[in-house]
């Protein structure tokens, strides 16, 4: 391949992510640069919207969100200490262990014990693949509701819009 061909090929490369300066700009405007500089956590909105369907009480959701805050790479599972979680959540270590056990029973979290080379214990690893699996299972249902709502909003903006019986009934049920 000649250097001319390389230059042409490089011009065809589509940038997938905006430069860092632009990527954080929206969040910085919303939350403030100093706040965002301390870090942020990417959590799918479906986790929040499906809280009831997942059977999560507010504290269980808070524990999951804390675990998500420690999970930055797919292959590297979060491993915060129970003491750290307890401090962040204003709970006792025993309460944190209980809530994590509840999440394990629900199949959302798998706790994996770690041991040091000298036989001592290290912080547990928390595998959230059960949570990911459940969210993927719920996604089609939530997608359908979202698509229906989007179609309804779009229809309202059209001239001559008339609400269908299905829409009128569902609004009366709410």
C-alpha positions, 0 to 999 in steps of 0.5 A: 500500500502506498502512502497516498492510499494510506492517506485516502483510507485515513480520510474515510475513517469515521470518528465514533466518539467526539473529542473529550472536550466535547464529550464532557461539555454537556454534563459539565454544563448541567452539573458543573465542571468541578462536580463532573471532575470528581467522576460519574457513573454510567447506568442504563435508565432502564434500571431506574425505570424497572425498579418495581419490575425487578422487585427492588426496594429503594435501599437495594437499588441504592446498593446496586447503584453503588456497585455500578459506580465501581464497575468501569470495564466489562471484564473487570468486575467491581470489588468495593469493600463492605465498609466502603459501601456501608459508609457511602449508604449510611448503613451498617456493614451487616445491613449491606451484607443483608442487602447484597444477600437479597440481591444474590437471592434475586439473581441480580448479583453474584458475590465471588470471594477473593483470597490473598496469596498468604491466605487472607481475605480480600474484598469480594468481587460482585458479578452483575451479569444477572442484573444485565441479563434481567434488564435485557429480558425486560428491554423489549417490553419497555421498548414497546411502551416507549415506542407507543408513547413516541408514536402517540406524541408524534400523532398529537402533533399532526393535524386532525389527530383523534385519540383512538379508543385504545389510547382513551381507555388506557389514559382513563385507567391511569 
